[in-house]
């Protein structure tokens, strides 16, 4: 503790001491176990999230927490990973992706003799992306004519639990088209909460998955959504992940990524067919 205490404070005027050495150790642990890259510009975010855990454990410094984490990593790692994971999502986020699903992908799926449809929401957060996919398929009647399964995975076990419950604040469905609000959601008596109806919930299966570890599912998937996930990884990890995604798609299958992401220079196994929409070529 003596050497750590002499280290330069990372942030001033804070409830808990977080030194530069503390932040570096947190960043190294995050990279090793999740692939997430935490630059120094993330210091305030890291402080705010881990400070909550310090209060729960009655620690006074980040150094005390890191000593505890290293001594009890098997037990504490899930909480640590949940704290550093960013989860931003909404229903119908980047709506052009779901328009493409409706206009192009669903007609292709209907034309196939194979009646099995498999879609993966990778980095699903609290499930709103996966349920938007389910609503889109239900609107087209695909869930009634095909064997549809949507896999929703995330590193954070807390958001997986939230997604499986499928209950959200009512203002979360502000982006849902009017014709879908009452058909696909059930409101609570006070109107403050909504629950995704069983027709959509039955299509979606939530599992915790660390993308850096082995993937137990067999695939293949017709479509993989990986939106706003790889931006937190370094380029080598991005290359590995995009090529792994390609392995889980048939030729002609689709990979859909986030608005700030690109496959340029990372893999040549896809062609661009729309705004951040790619089709596997080999």
C-alpha positions in Angstrom: 0.0 0.0 0.0 2.9 2.4 0.6 4.1 2.5 -3.0 0.5 2.9 -4.2 -0.2 5.7 -1.7 2.7 7.7 -3.1 1.4 7.4 -6.6 -0.1 10.5 -8.3 -3.8 11.0 -7.8 -5.7 10.5 -11.1 -8.6 12.8 -10.2 -8.7 15.6 -7.7 -11.4 16.5 -5.1 -13.1 13.1 -5.1 -14.6 11.0 -2.3 -12.2 8.2 -3.0 -8.5 8.2 -3.9 -7.9 6.8 -7.4 -4.2 7.1 -8.5 -2.7 6.8 -11.9 -1.4 3.4 -11.0 -4.9 2.3 -9.9 -6.4 3.4 -13.2 -3.7 1.6 -15.2 -4.3 -1.6 -13.3 -8.1 -1.3 -13.9 -7.5 -0.7 -17.6 -5.2 -3.7 -17.8 -7.7 -5.9 -16.1 -10.5 -4.7 -18.4 -8.4 -5.3 -21.5 -7.3 -8.8 -20.4 -10.7 -10.0 -19.3 -13.1 -8.2 -21.7 -11.1 -6.7 -24.5 -12.4 -3.3 -23.6 -9.8 -0.5 -24.1 -10.1 2.2 -21.4 -8.1 5.3 -22.3 -7.4 8.0 -19.7 -10.3 10.1 -21.1 -12.5 7.4 -19.4 -11.1 8.1 -16.0 -14.2 9.9 -14.7 -16.5 7.2 -16.1 -14.4 4.5 -14.4 -14.3 6.4 -11.1 -18.1 7.0 -11.1 -18.9 3.3 -11.7 -16.4 1.7 -9.4 -17.0 4.2 -6.6 -20.4 2.6 -6.2 -18.7 -0.7 -5.4 -16.3 1.0 -2.9 -19.3 2.3 -1.0 -20.9 -1.1 -0.9 -17.7 -2.7 0.4 -16.8 0.2 2.8 -13.5 0.8 1.1 -11.8 4.2 1.2 -9.5 4.0 -1.8 -9.4 2.3 -5.2 -6.2 0.6 -4.1 -8.0 -1.2 -1.3 -10.6 -2.3 -3.9 -8.0 -3.6 -6.3 -6.3 -5.5 -3.6 -9.6 -7.1 -2.7 -10.4 -7.7 -6.4 -7.0 -9.5 -7.0 -7.4 -11.6 -3.9 -11.0 -12.6 -4.7 -11.1 -12.4 -8.5 -13.3 -15.5 -9.1 -16.0 -14.1 -6.8 -15.7 -10.4 -7.7 -15.0 -10.5 -11.4 -18.6 -10.5 -12.5 -19.3 -7.3 -10.4 -16.1 -5.7 -11.8 -17.0 -6.6 -15.4 -20.6 -5.3 -15.0 -19.3 -2.0 -13.6 -17.0 -1.3 -16.6 -19.3 -2.4 -19.3 -21.2 0.3 -21.2 -24.8 -0.4 -22.0 -26.6 2.1 -24.3 -29.6 0.9 -26.2 -33.2 1.8 -27.3 -36.0 0.3 -29.3 -35.6 1.0 -33.0 -32.2 2.5 -32.5 -30.8 3.2 -36.0 -34.1 2.5 -37.7 -32.7 2.0 -41.2 -31.3 -1.4 -40.0 -34.9 -2.6 -39.3 -36.1 -1.1 -42.5 -33.5 -3.2 -44.4 -34.5 -6.2 -42.4 -38.1 -5.7 -43.5 -37.4 -4.8 -47.1 -34.6 -7.1 -48.0 -33.7 -9.8 -45.4 -37.2 -11.0 -44.5 -38.2 -11.5 -48.2 -35.0 -13.5 -48.7 -35.8 -15.6 -45.7 -39.3 -16.3 -46.8 -38.0 -17.4 -50.3 -35.7 -20.0 -48.8 -36.9 -23.6 -48.5 -35.3 -23.8 -45.1 -37.9 -22.7 -42.5 -35.3 -22.1 -39.7 -34.4 -18.5 -38.9 -31.6 -17.7 -36.5 -30.5 -14.1 -35.6 -27.9 -13.1 -33.0 -28.0 -9.8 -31.1 -24.4 -9.6 -29.9 -23.9 -7.1 -27.1 -27.6 -6.9 -26.6 -27.6 -4.8 -23.4 -31.0 -4.8 -21.8 -32.6 -6.5 -24.8 -34.3 -3.7 -26.7 -32.4 -4.4 -29.9 -33.4 -8.1 -29.7 -37.0 -7.3 -29.1 -37.1 -4.8 -31.9 -35.8 -7.6 -34.2 -38.6 -9.8 -32.8 -41.3 -7.2 -33.4 -40.0 -6.7 -37.0 -40.2 -10.4 -37.6 -43.6 -10.7 -36.0 -45.0 -7.8 -38.1 -44.0 -9.9 -41.2 -45.6 -13.0 -39.7 -42.3 -14.8 -39.8 -42.7 -16.2 -36.3 -45.9 -18.0 -37.4 -44.5 -19.5 -40.6 -40.9 -20.3 -39.5 -38.9 -21.7 -36.6 -37.5 -18.4 -35.3 -34.9 -18.0 -32.6 -33.1 -14.8 -31.6 -30.0 -15.2 -29.4 -29.3 -12.2 -27.2 -25.9 -12.1 -25.5 -24.0 -9.7 -23.4 -21.0 -9.6 -21.1 -23.0 -7.9 -18.3 -25.1 -10.4 -16.3 -27.3 -7.6 -14.9 -28.5 -6.4 -18.3 -29.1 -10.0 -19.3 -31.5 -10.4 -16.3 -33.2 -7.1 -17.3 -33.7 -8.2 -20.9 -35.1 -11.6 -19.9 -37.7 -9.9 -17.7 -38.7 -7.6 -20.6 -40.1 -4.8 -18.4 -39.2 -1.2 -19.3 -40.2 2.3 -18.4 -43.0 3.4 -20.6 -40.9 6.3 -22.0 -38.5 3.7 -23.5 -41.0 2.9 -26.2 -41.2 6.5 -27.5 -39.4 5.4 -30.7 -41.7 2.5 -31.4 -44.1 3.1 -34.4 -47.7 3.8 -33.2 -49.0 0.6 -34.9 -46.8 -1.5 -32.7 -47.2 0.0 -29.2 -50.3 -1.7 -28.1 -49.9 -4.8 -30.3 -46.5 -5.8 -28.9 -46.4 -4.2 -25.4 -48.6 -4.5 -22.3 -48.8 -1.4 -20.1 -48.8 -1.6 -16.3 -52.0 -0.4 -14.6 -50.4 3.0 -13.7 -49.0 3.4 -17.3 -45.5 3.9 -16.1 -44.1 0.6 -17.2 -44.4 -1.7 -20.2 -43.8 -5.4 -20.7 -43.0 -7.0 -24.1 -45.7 -9.4 -24.9 -45.1 -13.2 -24.9 -45.2 -13.5 -28.7 -41.9 -11.6 -28.9 -40.4 -12.8 -25.7 -40.8 -16.4 -26.9 -38.5 -15.7 -29.8 -35.6 -14.3 -27.7 -33.2 -16.3 -25.6 -30.8 -14.4 -23.4 -27.3 -15.8 -22.5 -24.3 -14.2 -20.9 -21.3 -14.4 -23.2 -17.8 -13.0 -23.1 -16.8 -12.4 -26.8 -13.2 -13.0 -26.0 -13.9 -16.6 -24.8 -15.2 -19.6 -26.7 -18.6 -19.4 -28.3 -20.7 -22.4 -27.4 -23.5 -21.9 -30.0 -23.2 -23.8 -33.3 -24.7 -21.4 -35.7 -25.0 -20.5 -38.5 -27.0 -17.3 -38.1 -28.8 -15.6 -40.9 -28.1 -12.1 -39.4 -25.8 -11.0 -36.7 -26.3 -7.6 -35.0 -23.0 -6.3 -33.5 -23.8 -2.6 -33.0 -21.6 -0.3 -31.0 -19.7 -3.2 -29.5 -16.3 -3.3 -31.2 -15.6 0.4 -30.7 -14.5 -0.5 -27.2 -11.8 -3.0 -28.5 -8.4 -2.5 -30.1 -7.9 -3.2 -33.8 -6.4 -6.6 -33.4 -9.4 -7.7 -31.3 -11.8 -6.1 -33.9 -10.1 -8.1 -36.7 -10.5 -11.3 -34.7 -14.1 -10.7 -33.8 -15.3 -9.8 -37.3 -13.7 -12.9 -38.8 -15.2 -15.0 -36.1 -18.6 -13.4 -36.9 -18.0 -14.3 -40.6 -17.4 -18.0 -39.5 -20.9 -18.0 -38.0 -22.7 -16.6 -41.1 -23.4 -18.5 -44.4 -22.3 -16.8 -47.6 -25.0 -14.2 -48.2 -25.7 -13.8 -44.5 -25.7 -10.3 -43.0 -23.6 -8.5 -40.4 -25.0 -5.2 -39.1 -22.8 -2.9 -37.1 -23.1 0.5 -35.4 -23.1 3.9 -37.0 -19.6 4.8 -35.7 -18.0 1.5 -36.8 -16.5 0.2 -40.0 -15.1 -3.1 -41.4 -12.5 -1.1 -43.5 -9.1 -2.6 -43.1 -10.4 -5.3 -40.6 -11.8 -8.0 -42.9 -12.4 -8.6 -46.6 -15.0 -11.3 -46.1 -18.0 -8.9 -46.5 -19.4 -6.4 -49.0 -21.2 -3.3 -48.1 -24.9 -3.4 -49.0 -26.1 -0.4 -47.0 -25.3 2.1 -44.3 -23.3 -0.1 -41.8 -24.9 -3.2 -43.3 -22.7 -6.0 -44.8 -23.2 -9.3 -46.6 -20.8 -12.1 -46.3 -19.0 -13.0 -49.6 -16.9 -15.9 -48.5 
